Amino acid sequence: MPRRIAIASDHAAFVMKSELAEWLRGEGHEVLDLGPANADSVDYPDFGYALAGAIAQGEADLGVALCGSGIGISIAVNRNPAARCALVSEPLSASLARQHNDANVVALGARLIGTEMAKACVTAFLDTDFLGDRHQRRVDKLSHPERSPA
């Protein structure tokens, strides 16, 4: 099923972002490329915040965030309570992030995995649905920490 997918990176992941955006379009998805436009040095938080904003504003259904390790941009994305970003490096984690955590953004480290593994992770992420049920109350607490008794 075609989706609206926002994608963003920093300079370290520019090449992978470009490859994934082209591949996603070829798969029939609508891709919102939030940059950067080239491999010049940029600050990953700016692009993580932009991606999270696109999710929060309903401009995209799901997102793909990339930086050298995937760590920095995933932290930036997760600053927005509407975003649930999971850093993954293989397809099982991508599937579990959707099934159990209703992740709406997947983060990848371009210096840690290759493009084919990134495609496998994104495919697993897109092909997996949230299970809901007992997981829903936990996911609700992610955006509303005040609901947690701890």
Number of C-alpha atoms within 10 A of each C-alpha: 7 11 16 18 25 26 29 30 36 30 21 20 24 23 16 24 28 19 13 20 22 13 14 20 15 10 12 12 16 17 20 18 17 17 21 22 13 12 14 10 11 15 14 28 19 17 24 30 21 19 33 30 19 22 24 15 11 12 14 21 16 25 28 26 32 32 29 20 19 25 18 20 29 29 18 21 30 19 15 18 14 18 26 25 28 27 24 23 22 17 18 13 17 26 24 20 25 25 17 18 21 24 23 23 29 28 31 31 25 23 14 13 16 13 14 11 15 24 18 16 23 24 15 20 26 20 12 15 16 17 14 15 9 9 14 14 11 17 16 14 12 17 15 11 11 9 12 10 5 5
